Amino acid sequence: LKNAEQDWLKTNLARFSRMLQGERDLATVSRMIISELAPLVNAQYGLFYVTNRDEEESYLELAASYAAEGKAAIRQRVDFREGLIGQSAADKRAI
């Protein structure tokens, strides 16, 4: 099973690399990643945040979403250590 997982990972990393090759626009790259990654891992919903920094601190900013309804309810900005998303980012842990 370990070899199968490694093969799956290598295959999909190569696919993503080819797909993103030459793309420079962060918004486009974010949309491409979430729209391919969510179905790949059987996610029904996905948010893609990027780290930004203002004069005082770092924060997460929504870059793209997958199957998100009610965009007004989705947090566009999340401070580090704020809620589950912000805390996992501060701890550098996946959720």
ABEGO torsion letter per residue (X at the ends): XAAAAAAAAAAAAAAAAAAABGBABAAAAAAAAAAAAAAAAGBABBBBBBBBBBAABBBBBBABBBGBBGAAABBABBBBGBEAAAAAAAAGBBX
